[in-house]
Amino acid sequence: MSTASVSENGVRSGGRILTNIGVWSPDSEWIAYDTRSDPAGETFDGETIEMVHVRTGEVREIFRATRGAHCGVVTFHPREWKVVFILGPEDPTPDWTYCAWHRRGVIVDVPAAGGAAAPPARRNLDARDIVPPFTPGALRGGTHVHVWDGAGEWVSFTYEDHVLAQRADPSPDRDRNRRNVGVSVPARPVRVRTGHPRNHDGESFTVLVTRTATAPRPGSDEILRAFEEGWVGANGYVRTDGTRQRRALAFQGQVVTAEGGTISEVFIADLPEDVTVPGAGPLEGAEDRMPFPPKGTAQRRLTYSAGRRFPGIQGPRHWLRSSPDGSRIAFLMKDDAGIAQLWTVSPNGGAPRQLTHNAWPIASAFTWSPDGRWIAHAADGSVCMTNTMTGETVRLTSRAPDADAPRPEACVFSPDGREIAYVRSVEEGGRRSNRIFVAYLP
């Protein structure tokens, strides 16, 4: 077992932030990251998207933001040389600065090894239209953490709504701006009217696939927020009747317990093949309504943990991640001793299974290996991987003190399953900054 720093040559001091999934190039040779300045990436001030070669340390700039914009949270396409990431407002104004409902997904082509420099052109993934009448296939706010599905066709994201964010009306019969989950689909490009300077076209048809409630009924399956989603399976999952659900997203749904508390549970949204057909309401929403999911979308709750000693999803911030075959969805929840452990649940429902029984908590977001045998994560100051059948956790790096331990944001398997990318803080010239490391599997 060995580790290596891969961001030494030519990278300036400062932040280096990995997304929680999808950071590797298709050939497992490059790692993409953004350059937000603070260790956790909570300040959205990065100006570049870059990638570093894991063998040589060579750094290439993929994209540089201009006109006062910032960029971050980059993921690679699983097979093609292109990336998607957040771009904040260009030419920001006092009434249009960066926030959850003022951002978009953009796609940039990346040169393969030995190729020419990447072109500066970028394409908008999702369209925006904030002036009624709204446009089907466009949203009215901002998207975040864009991840391609296993086929490299659809892109998932979380979303918040500019139109509803401007409303202060607390009426229960009007929607509020809540975080939701959506998808961008290559059904057709979306063109919007130029009725507002912040409107823009998108190359994909974009819809929401979750539904939130303004005031969820205590003890019900209604949710306040939908967030931290993940694609189920590389090719969906098999239902109990033996048929295959081609596309589905697992996500955290925030529910209100019968006692009035708020906890997060595991939910799933089964998606139709055609997302352009309206369901219970208009895909584009209305002035007092969030965009509605398309016809055939089914939102279901998978876990019911309110009666546990430590109810709900807990532990470090993490995104739900499915096994490649789609049979298990992994999440973090505390055991009866209060230690955050890995658990899994079937997309068909049923009792969740506790996978790890460690004396120390899972300390990061996590990913599955491509063969489904392992889950990579940080714990007890080390990069570890857990056997997904036995629950045994193997330490891959020596235990480090807290200041030098792997950071919690990402622990990402390479597409070939041989390496794990992660970040830890390193002392450089009297100050600390993030450095990207790779753990090589035995």
N, C-alpha and C positions, 0 to 999 in steps of 0.2 A: 504494500500500500504506500503510495506517495502522493504528495501534493505539490503544486507549483503556482506561483503568482504569474498571471498572464497579462498584467497591465503595467509593465515596468517601462517599456521602451516607447518614448515619445508621448506619453500621456501626462498632461499637466496635473499638478496637485488639485485636489477638490473632490467633489462628490462623484461617485460612480454607482449607479443604481441599476440593479437587475430587476426585471419583471419576474413575477412568481412562476411563469411558465413560458415556453416558446422562445427562449433567448438564444438558442443554438441555430446556426445555419444548417441547411439540409444535409451537408456532408460532415457535420460534427467537427468542423475545423475552426469556426469563428463564433464568437460570442458578442451579441449586440447589447448595448447598454445606453443609458442617458447620463447627462452630466449635471443633474440637480446638485446644489451645493451642500445641503445638509445631509448627515449620514442616513437618515431615514427617508429622505426624499419628500418630506412633508411640505417643503417650500418649492413651489413649481417655478423654478427660475432657470432651468437648463436651456442652453442655447444650441446644443448639438446632439445628434444621434450618431454614435460611433460603433465600430466593431473592432475587436482585437483577435489576432490569430493565436490559437492556444499553444502552438509549438514555437513560434518565433517572437511573439510579443508585438508584431507589427500592428499598428493602429491605422484604421481608415475612417475618415469622416463620411458618413452616409448622408447626413442632412444638416443644414445650418439654418436656424430660424432667423428671420429678418423682420424689420418694421415693428420692433418692439414685442414680437411674439416669443413664446417659449414652447418647448417640446419635451416629451418624455413618455415613459411606459411603452417601450418598444417590444414587439414580438415578430419573429420570423414566420413566413409561410412554411408549412411542413415540407414542401417539395420544390417550390420555386424560389428564385433569388429575388425576393421582395420582402419588405417589412411594413408593418402598420403601427402607428403610434398616435398619441394625442398631440394636437397642435392647438395652442391657446390663441386668443385674439390678436390679429395683426392690427396695427394702429389703434391700440386700446384707448378708450375714452373713459371719463369718470363714470358714465353709465354703462360701460361695456368693458369691464376688466375681467381677468381670469377668475372663474369660479366653476362650480360643478355644472351649471347650465350654460356656460359660455366656452365650450370646447368642442372639438370635432375629431374624428378619426381621419387620418390621411395615409396614403400608400405611396411608397417610394421604391423604385427598382434598385437592386443592389448588384454590383458586378460580382460575378463568380471569381474564383481564384485566377489571377493572371489577367483579369478583364480590365477594361478601361475604367476611368473614374466614373462614379455614379452620376447620372444626369441630375441637375437640380430640380427638375420638374417633379411635382407631386400631384396626386389625384385625391379628391375628396371621396372618402368612403361613403359617408352618410350626408344626405342633403338636409338643409334647414330652411323652414318657412315659418316665421313668427307673426305673420299678418293674415288674418282671416280674409277670404276663405282659405283654409290650410290645404296643403297638397298631400294626397295619399302617397305613401312611400317616402315622405320627408318627415322629420321630427321637428320639434319646436324648441330644442334646448341643446344639451351637451352630452357627449358619449365618452366612455372611459374604460380602460383596460380591454383592448380589442384582441380577441383570440380566434384564430381560424379553427374550424372543426377538423376532424381527422382526414377528411377528403380534401381539405384546402379550398372549400367552396363558400361556406357560410361563415360569418364572423359574429361572435357574441360580444356583448358589452353591457355595462351598467349605464343608466341614463337619469338625468334630472331635467325638469321642464321649465324653460324661461317664462313662458306665458303664465303658468300657474304660480310661479315664484313671485310674480308681480302683484298677485292678488292677496289681500289681507282678509277676505271674507271668510269667517269661520263656519259658515252655513254647512250643515252635515250633508245637504243634497248637492254640494259642489266638491269636486276633487281638490286636493291640495297637492303641492309638489312633493312627491315621495320618490325615493330611489326605486327604480324598476330595472328589469333586464330586457334587452332587445336583441335583435339579429339584423344583420345586413346581408342581403341575398342577391346574387347576380341575375335577378329576373329581368331587369331592364334599368338603364340609367334614369335618374329622376331629375327633371328640370323644373325649377320653381320661378315664380314671378319675381321681378326685382322691386318688390314693394317695400323693401327695407334694406339698408346697406349691409346688414348682417345676414341676410338670406344668401344661400349659395346652393349650387347643384351638387349632386352626388352620383357616383358611378354605380351604386347599388340601391336596391329597393329595401327600405329600412322600416321595421315595425317593432313595437313592443310585444313581448310574449308573456308578460306577467300582469297581474291586476292587483292593485292595492286598494285599501279602504281608508276613508277619511277617519272613521271611528270604528275600528274592529270590535265586534261583539266579544266580550270576555269569554274565554273557553272555546271559541270557535276557531275555524281554520282560516279566517280572514287575516290578512297581514297588513302591517304598517309599512314595511319596506321589503324589497327583494334585492339581494346583493350577493357578491362573492360567488358568482356562478361558475360552472364548469361543464363542458360537453360530456355526455354520457356515452362512453365507448368510442372506439375508433370508427365503428359502424353502427352506432346505436346499441340497443339491447333487445333481448328476447323476452316477450311477454309470457305470462303464465299459460296462455293458450298455444304457445309455440310460434306465433307470428312475430315478426321483427318490427320494432319501432325504430325507424331509420334515424331520426334525429330527436334528441331530447337534451334539456339542460337541467342539471341539478343546481339548486341555489339555496342560500340561507333566507328564510322568511321570518320576519319578526312578528310574533303573535302576542296577544294579551291573554294572560292566564285567567282562570276563573276567579282568582284572588286579586286580579288587577295588576299583576306584575308583567313585565315585558321580557321575553326570552326569544332566542333564535332557534329555529328548528330546521330540519332538512326538508326541502320541498323539491318537486320535479315539475317541469313543464314539457309535456309531449307536444311536438311541433308537427303541423301539417306539411305536406310537400309543397303546397301552393300557399304562400303567405300573402298573396295579393287580394284575397277575397275577404271582405269585411265579416266580422262576427257579430257580437252583441251590440256593437257601436262602431262609429267610423274609425278606420285605421289612423286617420290624421287627428282624431280628437275634436274637441270644440273649445270655445273660449273658457268654459268652466268644467271641462272634462279632459282627463289624460287620454292620449291615444289608446284605442282598444286593441287587444290581441286579435289576430286573424281567425277566421272560422276554422274550427277543428283543433284549436289549441286547448289542451287539458292541463290544468294546474292542480297538483295533488300534494298533500302533506304526507311525508314518509316517517317522521319520528314524532313521538309523544312523550316528552321527558319531564313534564311539569311536576310529576310526583317523585322525582329522584331527589337525593340529598343536595346535589349540585345540578340543577336542571339547565337544559339548553346547551347549545354549542358554546364552548368556552376555549380558553387558551389564547395564544398569539393570533393576530389577524391572519386568516387563511382563507383560501378559496376551496370549495368542494372539488375533489378530484376523483374521477372514475377509473376503475381498472380498464385496460385496453379492450377487454372483451365485453365491457358494459355490465358485468354481473354485480359489481360492488361499487358503492360510492363511499369514499373515505372522508371523514371529518374528525374534528377534535372535540372531546367532551371530558369533563373531569370524572374520575372514579370516586368511590365513596370516601377515599382518603384526601380528596381535593387535588389530585394530580392529573394534569391534562394528558390524556392518552389518545391514541389512534383508535377509532371505531369505524366500522363499515355497516352499511345497510343496503339491501337490495333495491333496485329501482322499482320493483313490484311491491315493495312494502315488507312488513314483517318486523320482527324484533331485531334491533341493531346488535352487532357482535363486537365485543371489546377485543381489539387486536393486540395491543401492547399492555403489559402489566409491569411497567418499569417503576423504579423508585424515584425517578426524576422526570419532569414533564417534557413533552414535545415542545420545542422552543422556536419553531419556525413554520412558515408555509412549507408545503411538501409536494413532491411529484412521484408518479409511478414510473418504474422502468418500462421500456417498450415491451418486454416480454411478460410484464405483470407480476414478476416474482418478488420485486422489492419496492419499497417506498423510501425515498431519500428525504432526510429532514435533519435539523440540528437538535441536539439535546446534550445537556451537561457539558457545555463548552466544546462540543465536538460536532463534526459532520458524521452522521450515522445513516445506516439503512436498516430497515426492518423487513424481515421475511414475511410476505403477505399471507402465507399459509400457517406458519407456526407462531408468528408474533415475536420471534427472537430478534433483538436489536443488536446490530454489530457496529462497533465504533470504528470509523474509518480514519479519523485524525486524532492526534493526541489531545487530551483535555487542555483547554486554554483558560486563563483567568477571564473574568467577565469582560474586561476592556478589550481583550484580543479574541473573544469568541466569535464564531460565525454569526452574522447578523440575521435577524428573524425574517427578512422580507422574501428570501428566495433560496431554494436548494433544488437545482434543476438538472434532471438527467439529460444527457445528450441523446440524440436520435439513435446512435448506435449502441446505447446502453453501457458504454465503457467509462464514462466520466460524469462527474457532478460539478456543476458550476455554483459558486457561492461567493459571498462578499464578507470580508471582515475588516475591521478598522486597524490601521497600521500607523505607527509613529513615523512622521516624515518631517525632518527639519524643525523639530520642536512642536509640531502640531499633528493632529490626527486626521487622516482622510481614509476614505474607502478604497480598498484594493480588491480586484477580482482574483479569485483563486479557482483552481480545478483540482478535485480529488480524483485520482485514477484508481479504478477498481482493481482488485487483485486478479 
